[in-house]
Amino acid sequence: MIKAVIFDMDDLLVKSEQVVCDAYREVLGKHGVELSENGFYSHWVTNGMGITDFIKINKLDLNPVKLRTEMFNLYKERTKNGIALFDGTDSAVSNLSKVYKIAIASSSRRYQLDWNLKISGLGEYFEATVSKCDVNAKKPDPECFVLAAKLLGVEPKECVAVDDSWKGIKAGKDAGMKTVWIPTEITKNDVCEPDVKLKSIKELTPELIESL
């Protein structure tokens, strides 16, 4: 019996990846480093790597902590008046929270996760949140989903993991959860085997969860 739904955050609930992309491109550009949109999405989204990996791969003499701070300062400035939600996010989260325990298991750092919850107005719905800072390994490792289930007081087998990418679907499956994939234009060609694939978060209803 399903008792909980555990969500990814970025580009599943909020339209954040493009903001991060633009901020990193501007920050790196100031340091004389060119980053294309395709390069960002390939490195950060598809491969799940970060600025430290980017610096190592490109053999740059730059400080990853400084660059990350500069990026997040830009991110906050550009989202201080709010961040766009995917159509149907608010109603899906609200409706599910009335029936199930819900949590977030994100690959973002804690400060970015908390900021997104604050500016989106979604924070009130979630009983637990897990960031990459709370675990030893990020997706596709299942640790974040397992921890989220623990914080909710349920077993992984009683949860549904909802994600937009192959990394999240694999993490959810390896945690022993049912999985729902809601791909974006960037992740639609990911190779994964979810229990259910949806076209939009508007289709994520309590009735659908109950059917899993």
C-alpha positions in Angstrom: 0.0 0.0 0.0 1.4 3.4 -1.0 1.7 5.8 1.9 4.0 8.5 0.5 5.1 10.4 -2.6 8.7 11.6 -2.9 9.4 14.3 -5.5 12.5 15.6 -7.2 12.5 19.5 -7.3 14.4 21.1 -10.2 12.6 21.0 -13.5 9.9 18.7 -12.0 8.2 21.2 -9.7 9.9 24.4 -10.5 11.5 25.7 -13.7 14.9 26.2 -12.2 17.5 24.6 -14.5 17.5 27.3 -17.1 18.1 29.9 -14.4 21.0 28.0 -13.1 22.3 27.5 -16.6 22.2 31.2 -17.4 23.8 32.1 -14.1 26.7 29.7 -14.6 27.2 30.8 -18.1 27.5 34.4 -17.0 29.7 33.7 -14.0 32.1 31.5 -16.1 32.1 34.1 -18.9 33.4 36.7 -16.4 36.3 34.3 -15.9 36.9 33.9 -19.6 35.3 30.4 -19.8 32.7 29.7 -22.4 29.8 27.4 -21.5 27.1 26.6 -24.0 23.5 25.6 -23.0 24.1 22.2 -24.5 27.3 21.9 -22.5 25.5 22.8 -19.3 22.6 20.4 -19.7 24.9 17.6 -20.7 27.3 18.1 -17.8 24.9 19.2 -15.0 21.6 17.5 -15.9 22.2 14.4 -18.0 25.5 13.4 -16.3 24.6 14.8 -12.9 28.0 16.5 -12.3 28.7 19.9 -10.8 31.1 22.8 -11.0 34.0 21.0 -9.3 33.8 18.3 -12.0 33.6 20.9 -14.7 36.8 22.6 -13.4 38.7 19.3 -13.2 37.6 18.2 -16.7 38.5 21.5 -18.3 41.7 21.9 -16.2 40.7 25.3 -15.0 42.5 27.3 -12.3 39.3 28.4 -10.5 37.8 28.0 -7.1 34.5 25.9 -7.3 33.2 27.3 -4.0 33.6 30.9 -5.2 32.0 30.1 -8.5 29.1 28.3 -6.9 28.5 31.3 -4.6 28.6 33.7 -7.5 26.1 31.6 -9.4 23.7 31.3 -6.5 23.9 35.1 -5.8 22.8 35.6 -9.4 20.2 32.9 -9.1 18.7 34.6 -6.0 18.7 38.0 -7.7 16.8 36.6 -10.7 14.3 34.7 -8.7 13.7 37.1 -5.8 10.2 37.8 -7.0 9.4 34.1 -7.5 10.1 31.3 -9.8 7.9 29.7 -12.5 6.1 26.4 -11.7 5.2 23.8 -14.2 1.5 24.0 -15.1 -0.3 21.9 -12.6 2.4 21.7 -9.9 0.6 23.5 -7.2 -2.6 21.6 -7.5 -0.8 18.2 -7.9 1.3 18.8 -4.7 -1.7 20.2 -2.8 -4.0 17.3 -3.7 -1.5 14.6 -3.0 -0.5 16.2 0.4 -4.1 15.7 1.5 -3.9 11.9 0.9 -0.2 11.0 1.3 2.8 12.0 3.2 5.0 13.9 0.7 8.7 14.8 0.7 11.4 16.1 -1.6 14.6 14.2 -2.5 16.8 16.7 -4.5 20.3 16.7 -6.0 20.5 20.4 -5.2 22.4 21.9 -2.3 20.4 22.6 0.9 20.5 26.4 0.4 19.1 26.2 -3.1 16.4 23.7 -2.2 15.3 25.8 0.7 15.3 28.9 -1.4 13.2 27.3 -4.1 10.7 26.1 -1.6 10.4 29.6 -0.1 10.0 31.5 -3.3 7.7 29.0 -4.9 5.3 28.8 -2.0 5.5 25.0 -2.0 7.3 24.6 1.3 4.1 24.3 3.4 3.2 21.0 1.7 6.3 18.9 2.4 6.8 17.0 5.7 10.5 16.3 4.9 13.2 17.4 2.5 16.5 15.9 1.5 19.3 17.7 -0.4 22.6 16.5 -1.7 24.2 17.9 1.4 22.3 15.4 3.5 23.6 12.2 1.8 26.9 10.7 0.8 26.0 9.9 -2.8 23.7 11.7 -5.2 21.3 10.2 -7.8 21.4 7.7 -9.4 22.3 6.4 -6.0 19.1 5.7 -4.0 20.3 7.1 -0.7 18.3 10.4 -1.0 15.0 8.5 -1.6 15.7 6.0 1.2 16.5 8.9 3.6 13.3 10.8 2.6 11.2 7.6 3.3 12.9 7.3 6.7 12.2 10.9 7.6 8.5 10.3 6.7 8.4 7.2 8.9 7.5 4.8 6.0 9.2 2.0 4.2 10.7 2.6 0.7 8.3 0.0 -0.7 5.4 2.1 0.5 6.6 5.1 -1.6 6.4 6.5 -5.1 9.4 8.4 -6.4 8.6 11.1 -9.0 11.4 12.5 -11.1 12.1 14.0 -14.5 15.4 12.2 -15.3 16.9 8.8 -15.7 19.0 9.3 -12.6 16.0 9.9 -10.4 14.0 7.0 -11.8 17.0 4.6 -11.3 17.5 5.9 -7.8 13.8 5.4 -7.0 13.7 1.9 -8.5 16.9 0.9 -6.6 15.4 2.2 -3.4 12.5 -0.3 -3.9 9.9 2.3 -4.8 7.4 2.6 -7.6 8.4 5.3 -10.0 6.7 8.0 -12.1 8.7 9.7 -14.8 7.7 13.2 -16.0 10.4 14.1 -18.6 11.2 17.6 -19.8 12.3 18.6 -23.3 15.9 18.0 -22.0 15.3 14.6 -20.4 12.7 13.2 -22.8 15.3 11.0 -24.5 16.7 9.6 -21.3 16.7 5.8 -21.2 14.8 4.5 -18.1 12.0 2.1 -17.2 9.5 3.8 -14.9 6.3 2.2 -13.7 4.4 5.2 -15.3 5.4 7.9 -17.7 3.3 11.1 -17.7 3.2 14.0 -20.2 2.6 16.5 -17.5 2.5 16.9 -13.7 -1.2 17.7 -14.2 -1.7 14.0 -14.6 -0.2 13.2 -11.2 -3.3 12.6 -9.2 -4.1 10.7 -6.0 -6.1 8.3 -8.2 -3.0 7.6 -10.3 -0.8 7.0 -7.2 -3.5 4.7 -5.8 -3.4 2.6 -9.0 0.3 1.8 -8.6 
